[in-house]
Amino acid sequence: MTESASPAFPALVAFDLDDTLAPSKSPLPRPMARALSELLAVRPVCIISGGRFQQFISQVLERMPADAPLGNLHLMPTCGTRYERFTGEGWHEAYAHDLDAAERDQAIASLEARAKQLHLWEPDDIVTGPRVEDRGSQITYSALGQNAAVDAKKAWDPDGSKREALRAAVATDLPDLEVRAGGSTSIDITRKGIDKAYGMRALSEQTGIALHDMLFIGDRLQPGGNDHPVLTLGVPCHAVTGPDDTLEYLHRLIPSLRAGKPADLELLPSA
């Protein structure tokens, strides 16, 4: 749906990270870093992702121009269970909602057992980096390892059936935790109710900006995708197919915001 909004909308622009701003687990392309810096000059920006804060540093912060207005940037690692703000003296963790030790141990044990049972525990020689990562507030299983090549990850489970089989099996072991498909090879485990909708609600509480005044941009907004909860929450959303598509959209959005003119936002219908 093509839709124009008032010049004041959006009051804040939020993004998914992997496959929206950058290829999975990869640094921001330089043109994207420049575009984000330009957007930060006219609107607050939030990046929300299942990754750890360390991934935000390597993928985003180390690529931003030196003069980027980082005080306007909100970072929400692990789907908003952590919230980071720039104070001028560095990044400050405003809050963190971690799993306890028993929950983390149970999640890790189930992931390994069920992945092996379903023959999804891949041989060591094709795995790059750790399969299971403890992110404090989230446990993540990456079938090919955290550092696998983007092309290999895309080819591993193109229809999502492997991830869904593993997700369903692990969910039966962990009825008190949330188990969901994450990226192209990953399963994420958090406390119940922790998804990107949780993060967006927390962002609204922290900033005082209403959800309907925000714009969310992501590549997995379809039902079952890890961005879809944001759409069902009622946040206006724009779907992209990848970083190149996002960059093209920003090249149209930013001039409209600078000029104070209504933007053609191409919003998805409400879920």
CORVEN-V661511 format. One record per helix or strand of 3 or more residues. SS is the DSSP state (H for helix, E for strand). FROM is the first residue (numbers start at 1). TO is the last residue. If there is no record, write none. Layout:
ss	from	to
SS	FROM	TO
SS	FROM	TO
This chain:
ss	from	to
E	12	15
H	30	40
E	44	48
H	53	59
H	61	63
H	70	72
E	73	76
H	78	80
E	82	86
E	91	96
H	101	117
H	124	126
E	132	134
E	139	142
H	150	156
H	161	173
E	177	181
E	186	191
H	196	207
H	211	213
E	214	218
H	228	233
E	236	239
H	243	259
